[in-house]
Amino acid sequence: MLKQIRYFQSVVRLGSFTAAAEEHYISQSAISQQIKALEEELGVTLLERKKRSFTLTPAGEFFYKKSLVLVADYDNIVRELQKVSGNSGELLKVGLLKGYSGKEFNSAVSEFTVQYPDVTVEVTHGNHDALYALLRNGEIDIVLNDQRRAFSDEYVNIVLDIREYYVEISANSPLAQLDEVEISDLKNTPLILLSSPDQQETERSFYANDLGFQSEIYFTEYIDDALMQVIQGKGFMPIEGSGEAVQTTTKALRLLRNGKPIIRRYCAFMKADNPKKHTNEFIEILKKQF
């Protein structure tokens, strides 16, 4: 019955038998039959079916709300049971670029969890080289990272998206009147970067030598500290991911070099010989988010 309840919840949440069937990788007729079987088991009509739509009956609305609590409790019990038995299930270790603000990764984790509820996704944040080292040493299974070196045959290299560089600056700055800015025009404004102490020189070299920033560079390990400095007009920071300012107190500016946008590639990486289950499944889900 639990599987039937999950099917019912998906139909209600998505408002469609077709969409719910796609979510669970079964046919529309199969999910419809499962809902009917659930209704017969309960002895009530949950959905009032029309030609191409449905409405919840009063019993269906009551059951839907109560079933959400029921399934959530069941899932929590199963997780606790695994801990008690010493079997915490499979662990998928994923590295995420520090400061990444795009919604794609969280959406991928959410969808993956629905499809593979017995697999726990453990996330490690870090700079490019730190994540690369963890992947190389087998300490994480998948990395979402920016591309800074040529692709290697030792890894599965998947370009998820190609985006323009944006920087975030205080909304009170005169520069906030612009929509784009030359990298050379920021030379007198400090660049604020997220980095652990052991990665600071690597990050300094990349931003100064590879990208061409001429600004003084300040480092912090925490996104909240970086944002507070930006808000107070003490510097600017590159935006990882979405190209949107994190909040209304800041402004996102497109970054140019000699009148042309600076491009960055976001990629998913995993070792080519990675034998771990579900790495490919996670990457396929991640690709759909971009």
Buried (B, 14 or more C-beta within 10 A) or exposed (E): EEEBBBBBBBBBEBEBBEBBBBBBEBEBEEBBBBBBEBBEEBEBBBBEEEEEEBEBBEBBEEBBEEBBEBBEEEEEEEBEEBEEEEEEEEEBBBBBBBBBBBEBBEBBBEBBBEBBEEBBBEBBBBBBBBBBBBBBEEEBBBBBBBBBEEEEEEBBBBEBBEBBBBBBBBBEBEBBEBEBBEBEEBEEBBBBBBBBEEBBEBBBEBBBEEBEBEBEBBBBBEBEBBBBBBBEBBBBBBBBBBBBBBEEBBBBBBBBBEEEBBEBBBBBBBBEEBEBEBBEBBBEBBBEBB
